[in-house]
Amino acid sequence: MTIPPPPARLPPPEAAPPPPNNGARTATRSQRTALVLGGAAALLAALWLFSAILTPFVLAGVIAYFLDPPTTRLTRLGMPRSIAAFLLLLLLLTFVAVAGLLLYPLLLSQIGVLLARLPAYISTIGTKLRDAMTALEEQLGPDLVDSQLRELAVGQVGAVLSYLGTSAARFVGGSIQILSVFTLLVVTPVCAFYLLRDWPFMIARLESWLPRRSASVLRRLSLDTDRVLSAWLRGQLICCAILAAFYAVALSAIGLELGLLVGLLAGVLSFIPYLGSITGFATAILLAMGQWGTANGVGLVVMVFVFGQVVEGYIIYPRLLGDRVELHAVWVIFALFAGGVAFGSLGVLLAVPMAAAIGVVARYWLRRYLASPLYLDPPRTGT
């Protein structure tokens, strides 16, 4: 009997090759956390240290952000991006210069009328208020409304009107000082041109610096922020321009002496939800009382603002903004005030972009929470 040969020994199974890491180590959670916190701390420190000089550069970035879509369209039509950026920026500067040359003398004349008529306005409003308080005293008796309360109310109204008048004059003069000739004509346009010309390259470079582990998530969050921010800012600016023109023309048409100033103020302040309409309405009512002192004049002002609010709420906002805006009005108001308190005018410029980014990140984490076991775990049963 022959002995069968031993079976051939099979070679040991080869282990699966490890994933290539090119000699790089995997980042730990603490390192990623340190990167995020360090970047945020560096950004806040830079804003705090250089807040006094950053305003023209941030304004240039805002201009480049707004002009990037039309510049991209011209580039796709075959125009070199440098030429497209230069032409659009030149068109914007021409529009601003013409508007400034036309509006600034009118605003100065309105301020002159305000300062000249302010004592008469205060006297008329004080007389009407004193008569109303006297009638109220006759109805309610001297125990509830007396002469001291009447004179106190009249004095407070006069102080408020004087403060509003001097504040308006300081605001117009201070705006010209803030937007100095050098900043307006040199620094901001030059920076805006170079930012607009190199915008796609800067975005591509920033995207290449994103950590590869989270690049897709960060890219999606950036696109969502851009969508929300562009929809709100562009729509809001168009709304402000339409409302400013309407209120200025309508208030001037009914004969309000300071209608142009009040209308422009109401339109510009409409950038802050509800603040523009409320401020413009209250100011126009006081000026109408000081100018005419009759219910008919006040009624005309009320009709103008009621019609403006109807047009704003049912025509302008639904058509220009619609459902694309995901920034709540209260959140925007808080962001603007918080940015102004923290960094002044620079904070006001950065408030809405930061609010949009924070809102997008918050909604992203909310979606993750609603899809996580922290939310989906079934409730406890038993006692």
Stockholm file with secondary structure:
# STOCKHOLM 1.0

chainA/1-383         MTIPPPPARLPPPEAAPPPPNNGARTATRSQRTALVLGGAAALLAALWLFSAILTPFVLAGVIAYFLDPPTTRLTRLGMPRSIAAFLLLLLLLTFVAVAGLLLYPLLLSQIGVLLARLPAYISTIGTKLRDAMTALEEQLGPDLVDSQLRELAVGQVGAVLSYLGTSAARFVGGSIQILSVFTLLVVTPVCAFYLLRDWPFMIARLESWLPRRSASVLRRLSLDTDRVLSAWLRGQLICCAILAAFYAVALSAIGLELGLLVGLLAGVLSFIPYLGSITGFATAILLAMGQWGTANGVGLVVMVFVFGQVVEGYIIYPRLLGDRVELHAVWVIFALFAGGVAFGSLGVLLAVPMAAAIGVVARYWLRRYLASPLYLDPPRTGT
#=GR chainA/1-383 SS CCCCCCCCCCCCCCCCCCCCCTTCCCCCHHHHHHHHHHHHHHHHHHHHHHTTTCHHHHHHHHHHHHHHHHHHHHHHTTCCHHHHHHHHHHHHHHHHHHHHHHHHHHHHHHHHHHHHHHHHHHHHHHHHHHHHHHHHHHHHCTTTSCHHHHHHHHHHHHHHHHHHHHHHHHHHHHHHHHSCHHIIIIIHHHHHHHHHHTHHHHHHHHHHTSCGGGHHHHHHHHHHHHHHHHHHHHHHHHHHHHHHHHHHHHHHHTTCTTHHHHHHHHHHHTTSTTHHHHHHHHHHHHHHHHHTCSHHHHHHHHHHHHHHHHHIIIIIHHHHTTTCCCCCHHHHHHHHHHHHHHHTHHHHHHHHHHHHHHHHHHHHHHHHHHTSHHHHSCCCCCC
#=GC SS_cons         CCCCCCCCCCCCCCCCCCCCCTTCCCCCHHHHHHHHHHHHHHHHHHHHHHTTTCHHHHHHHHHHHHHHHHHHHHHHTTCCHHHHHHHHHHHHHHHHHHHHHHHHHHHHHHHHHHHHHHHHHHHHHHHHHHHHHHHHHHHHCTTTSCHHHHHHHHHHHHHHHHHHHHHHHHHHHHHHHHSCHHIIIIIHHHHHHHHHHTHHHHHHHHHHTSCGGGHHHHHHHHHHHHHHHHHHHHHHHHHHHHHHHHHHHHHHHTTCTTHHHHHHHHHHHTTSTTHHHHHHHHHHHHHHHHHTCSHHHHHHHHHHHHHHHHHIIIIIHHHHTTTCCCCCHHHHHHHHHHHHHHHTHHHHHHHHHHHHHHHHHHHHHHHHHHTSHHHHSCCCCCC
//
